Amino acid sequence: MDLEYRIRKLFNLPEAFQCGYSENEMEQAEKKLSVKFLQTPRNYYLLFGKNRRLDRVVKKLQLLYNNRLKNNKKCRL
């Protein structure tokens, strides 16, 4: 099972439902920020970047992960 399938199933997103940024939007963001996104976050934004509910969950998970790293606790996602 791939990650896209799991995320769609977990958040009940039909396959036809597109909620990501376009390739053009990603290129503009990279240019504006003067960065090149790594492949994993780039794929996430292309597939699901405009879905606010999913984005809130991802940001909360990132905060939890970073807090655990800061406190030197083992992190497993």
FIZADREN-234585 format. One record per residue (C-alpha): residue number from 0; residue in one letter; x negated, y, z. Coordinates in Angstrom, 1 decimal. Each point is the difference from the previous one (the first is absolute). Layout:
<rs>
+------+------+--------+--------+--------+
: resi : resn :      u :      v :      w :
+------+------+--------+--------+--------+
:  NUM :    A :      X :      Y :      Z :
...
+------+------+--------+--------+--------+
</rs>
This chain:
<rs>
+------+------+--------+--------+--------+
: resi : resn :      u :      v :      w :
+------+------+--------+--------+--------+
:    0 :    M :    0.0 :    0.0 :    0.0 :
:    1 :    D :   -1.4 :    3.4 :   -0.9 :
:    2 :    L :    0.2 :    3.1 :    2.1 :
:    3 :    E :    2.5 :    1.8 :   -2.2 :
:    4 :    Y :    2.4 :   -2.9 :    0.3 :
:    5 :    R :   -0.3 :    0.0 :    3.8 :
:    6 :    I :    0.5 :    3.7 :    0.3 :
:    7 :    R :    3.0 :   -0.1 :   -2.3 :
:    8 :    K :    1.6 :   -2.8 :    2.0 :
:    9 :    L :   -0.8 :    1.5 :    3.4 :
:   10 :    F :    1.5 :    3.4 :   -1.0 :
:   11 :    N :    2.8 :   -1.5 :   -2.1 :
:   12 :    L :   -1.2 :    1.8 :   -3.2 :
:   13 :    P :    1.3 :   -1.4 :   -3.2 :
:   14 :    E :   -2.7 :   -0.6 :   -2.7 :
:   15 :    A :    1.7 :    2.5 :   -2.3 :
:   16 :    F :   -0.2 :    2.7 :    2.7 :
:   17 :    Q :   -3.1 :    2.1 :   -0.9 :
:   18 :    C :   -1.2 :    2.3 :    2.8 :
:   19 :    G :   -3.6 :    0.6 :   -0.8 :
:   20 :    Y :   -2.0 :    2.8 :   -1.5 :
:   21 :    S :   -0.7 :   -0.1 :   -3.7 :
:   22 :    E :   -3.5 :   -0.5 :   -1.4 :
:   23 :    N :    0.0 :    3.7 :   -1.0 :
:   24 :    E :    1.0 :    1.2 :    3.5 :
:   25 :    M :   -2.8 :   -2.1 :    1.5 :
:   26 :    E :   -2.6 :    1.4 :   -2.4 :
:   27 :    Q :    1.2 :    3.6 :    0.8 :
:   28 :    A :   -0.2 :   -0.7 :    3.7 :
:   29 :    E :   -3.5 :   -1.4 :   -0.3 :
:   30 :    K :   -1.1 :    3.0 :   -2.1 :
:   31 :    K :    1.6 :    2.5 :    2.5 :
:   32 :    L :   -1.6 :   -1.7 :    3.0 :
:   33 :    S :   -3.3 :   -0.7 :   -1.8 :
:   34 :    V :    0.1 :   -3.7 :    1.0 :
:   35 :    K :    0.5 :   -3.4 :   -1.6 :
:   36 :    F :    2.4 :   -2.2 :    2.0 :
:   37 :    L :   -1.2 :   -3.5 :    0.8 :
:   38 :    Q :    1.9 :   -2.7 :   -1.9 :
:   39 :    T :    2.1 :   -1.3 :    2.9 :
:   40 :    P :    1.5 :    3.4 :    1.1 :
:   41 :    R :    0.3 :    1.0 :   -3.6 :
:   42 :    N :    2.1 :   -3.1 :   -0.8 :
:   43 :    Y :    2.1 :    0.7 :    3.1 :
:   44 :    Y :    0.7 :    3.6 :   -1.2 :
:   45 :    L :    0.8 :   -1.2 :   -3.5 :
:   46 :    L :    2.5 :   -2.6 :    1.3 :
:   47 :    F :    1.5 :    1.6 :    3.1 :
:   48 :    G :   -1.5 :    3.5 :    0.6 :
:   49 :    K :    3.3 :    1.9 :   -0.2 :
:   50 :    N :    2.0 :   -2.3 :    2.3 :
:   51 :    R :    0.0 :    2.1 :    3.3 :
:   52 :    R :    1.3 :   -2.8 :    2.2 :
:   53 :    L :   -2.9 :   -2.3 :   -1.1 :
:   54 :    D :   -2.5 :    2.8 :    0.2 :
:   55 :    R :    1.0 :    0.8 :    3.6 :
:   56 :    V :   -0.6 :   -3.7 :    0.9 :
:   57 :    V :   -3.4 :    0.0 :   -1.7 :
:   58 :    K :   -1.1 :    3.2 :    1.8 :
:   59 :    K :    1.1 :   -1.4 :    3.4 :
:   60 :    L :   -2.0 :   -3.2 :   -0.7 :
:   61 :    Q :   -3.0 :    2.1 :   -1.0 :
:   62 :    L :    0.2 :    2.0 :    3.3 :
:   63 :    L :    0.3 :   -3.2 :    2.0 :
:   64 :    Y :   -3.0 :   -1.5 :   -1.8 :
:   65 :    N :   -2.1 :    3.1 :    0.5 :
:   66 :    N :    0.9 :    0.3 :    3.7 :
:   67 :    R :   -1.1 :   -3.6 :    0.5 :
:   68 :    L :   -3.2 :    0.6 :   -1.8 :
:   69 :    K :   -0.6 :    3.1 :    2.2 :
:   70 :    N :    0.6 :   -2.1 :    3.1 :
:   71 :    N :   -2.3 :   -2.8 :   -1.2 :
:   72 :    K :    2.8 :   -2.5 :    0.0 :
:   73 :    K :    0.2 :   -2.8 :   -2.6 :
:   74 :    C :    2.2 :    0.9 :   -2.9 :
:   75 :    R :    1.8 :   -2.5 :   -2.1 :
:   76 :    L :    2.5 :    1.1 :   -2.6 :
+------+------+--------+--------+--------+
</rs>
